[in-house]
Amino acid sequence: MPDPAMPIPVFPQLPSRVLRLLPLAPLSLSLTAYAKSVAKHHPGLFRRLGEHANARFLLDPTDLPFAILLEPRQGSPKVTVTRKSGGEDAKIAGPMAALLGLVHGAYDGDALFFSRDLVVQGDTAAALALRNAVDDAELDMTQELSNLPRPLAQPLKQLAALAERRTGVCLSRPEESMAW
């Protein structure tokens, strides 16, 4: 669990610049497959969006050279990694560590918003619906890797655990005892 007194980790500039060279199509396809796996194992996540089930959400990690467009499409999600914004209903921007910490319940969304570590633009009702749906699902992105094909799952989980230890970025849901 991140220490609230510590600043939110920011992705280093040099690797961020290198990521500018990353082809976005394979990343989009991988994240779409991952999102479909999450949808299969957490169908309530997308039902909870209600009237916003077809909204387009732009997740903009401000410390990375791309943004992530999430289209829930009523439980058949599509993810597009893009270098520009436009056409989204709601935009949620902040450091990648804050966005991931929000997903895992390691950071309080209201505190991030009022400290301006997180900026919401566009349809705030849609953004709030997404936040509530994610909170309710109690997602653990690292644990979701277990649902991938076996040869990929274990190495990716080990890589995520290593990255979490090295960076301080919350890549899994903190244990309940650690949260209190």
N, C-alpha and C positions, 0 to 999 in steps of 0.2 A: 504494500500500500504506500503510495507516495506520501511524503511528509508535506502537509499543507504549508509549512513555513518555507519550504524549499521552492525555488523557481521551477516552472515547468520546463523539462528538458526540450531543447531545440535541436533539430537535425543539423549536423555540422555543414558549413557552407561548401567545403570542397567536395564531399560526396554528393551534395545536392546539385552542384554544377555538373558532376559526372552523370547524374540521373537525367539531365537534359538530353543526353544522347540515347537514352533508353527508347526502344520502339514501343509505342503505346498499345498497338493492337494485341500482341500476345498478353500483355498485362490486363487489358480489358477482358479478353477471353477467359483468362485464369480467374479473375475476380468475379466474372459472371457465373462461372461454374461453381465457385465457392459460395456465392450468394444463393444459387439454386439449391445447393446442399443445405445451407442454413434454412432456407424456406421449407425444404422437405422435413427437416427435423424440428422446426419451430413454426408451424403454419399459423399459429395465433399472432405471431409478430406482424404479419401483413394484414390479417383481419382487423387487428387493433388500430390500424391506420384509418379505418372507417372511410369517410368521404374523401380522404387524402390518399387512398390506395393507388391512385394513378398520378399522383403528384411527381414532379421531377425535383430531386434534391441534389444540389451541388455541395459536396463536401470538399472544402478548400483548405488543405494543409498549407498554411502560409509559409512554412519552412521547406517546402518541396516545390519542384518546378512543374507540377501538374495538379489537376483537380480531379475529383472522382464524381461522376454523374451517376446517381442511383435512381433507377426507375423501377419501383416496386411492381408495377403492372399486375396488381391484385394477386400476388404470390408467385408470379413467374418473373422474377427480377432480371433486369439487365443492368450491367455496370459498364460505363464507358469512361476510360481515362482520357482526359483531354488537357490541352494546354491553354484553353480559353474558356470563359464562361459565356453564358447566354442561353436563353430558352428554359432556364430552370424556374420552378415555382418558388423555391426557398433555397437560400445559400447559407451554409454554416461554415464559418472560417475561423481558424485558430491553428496553433502548432499541432503537428501530428500527434504528439504525446498527449495533448489535451483531448483531442478527438477520440483516441483509443482509450484513454482513461475514462472518458465519459461513457463509452460503450461498456466498459468493464465495471462501472460503479466505483472506480477509484477516485474520481473527482466529482464534485457536486456541480451539476449543470447551472444552477442558479448562481453559485459563487463564481464560476467561470464567466458567466454572462455579465454579472455586475462588476467584476474586476476588469472587464474588457479583454480578457484572454480569449474569449469566444465572441464572435460577432454574428448575429443573425440578421439576414436581409430577406426581403420578399414576404411571402406568406408565413407569418410567424405562427399561425394556427397549425399549418402543415408541419413546420419545424417542431413545434411542441408535440404534435401527434407522433412524429417520428421518435422524439426523445422518450415519450411515455411508452411507446411500443417496445423500444430497445430496453428501457428500464425493466418493464414487465417481463420480457423474455429472459432476463438475466444471462445474457450471452457470455460465452467464454470463447473468444476467437481461437485460442490455442487448442482448447478441447475440441472445437469443431473440426480441427485437422484430423481427428480420429475417424471421421466419416469419409475421408478420402481413401482412394485405393491403398491397400496395405503397404506396397513398396514405398509410397510417398509419405504416408502418415507419420511414421515414427521418426524418420530423419528430419522432417519439417518441424515436428513438435520439439525435438532436441535443439534444433537451430533457433526456434522461437524462445525456448527457455534460456539459451545462452545469450541471445540478443537482449532479453529482458534483464538478465543479471548485469550485463555489461553497460547497458544504456540507462537503466532506471525507468524505461518506458514500460507502462503496464500493458502487457500482451496477453494477460489472462486475468480472470476474475480473482480478486484477493480472497483468501479464506475468510470465512465469517469471523473467526476469532481475531484475525488481524484487523478487520474493519472496525472493531470496537476497541 
